[in-house]
Amino acid sequence: MQNGHDKDAQKVSINPQVAASYALQFLEQVPHTRAQREQYDIATSLLQAIATGQVILAPPPAPVMGQVPEPKPDER
């Protein structure tokens, strides 16, 4: 996990099921409007699926050899 400021920061492994369960604890407390209800329901469903192991999170794709990675917004 990186904070965006330290380019040499180490990556941290996080169990997605634990992270989703943790997020679900606080999601109910987040104020939302009726207009946001559909997105709230989708976020809740997605986090519940991750927490119960119904979703397989794949690693990001490896860069293609010879392809220049697109710069991050703060590096432009």
N, C-alpha and C positions, 0 to 999 in steps of 0.2 A: 504494500500500500504506500502510495507516495502523496505528499502534501502539495506537490506542484512547485515547490521552491528549491528543494535539494535534489539535484539531478543524480547524485550518487547515493540516494537513500536506498536501503535494502527493501526488497519486497517481503511482505509478510503473508504467510499462508493463513487463510481464514476458512473455517468450515462453514459453507453456505447455509447449511441447515441450522446451525447455531445462530448465525447472523440474522437469518430470517425470523427465527423464533424471538430473538431479542427485539427486532424491529416491530413485530406484531404486538409486543407488550405496550408500545407507545403509540401505535397508529390510531387507536381509539381516542386518544387524548388530543390528537391534532384537529384543530377546528377546520371545518370544511363547509362549503355552501351547498345548496341543493344542486347547483350547476356542476359542482365537482364530485357529486355522489357517484357517478358512473366510474370515474377514474379512481376514486377511493375504493370502490368495490373490486375493480380490476387489480389494484395494488394489493389489496387484502387477499384475494384469491391466489395471486402469483406468489406472495410470501408464504401462504399456507401450503401451496404445492411444493415449494422449495423446502420448507420446514419438515414436511412429511416424506421427503425423498421421491416425490412424483416427477420431479424435473431433474434432468441430467444437465449440469452446467459444463459446457465444453470449454477448453482453453482457447484463447484467442488464436486466430490463424497465424502461422509463421509467415514472415515477410518473404516475398518471392525474390530469388537471387537476381541482382542487377536492378531491382526496383528501388527507387529512392523513396523512403518513407515521407509522408506528408508532414510538414512541420506542425508542431502544436501551436495553438493560437497565441500563446505568450512568447513564442520563439520567432514570430514573423517580424 
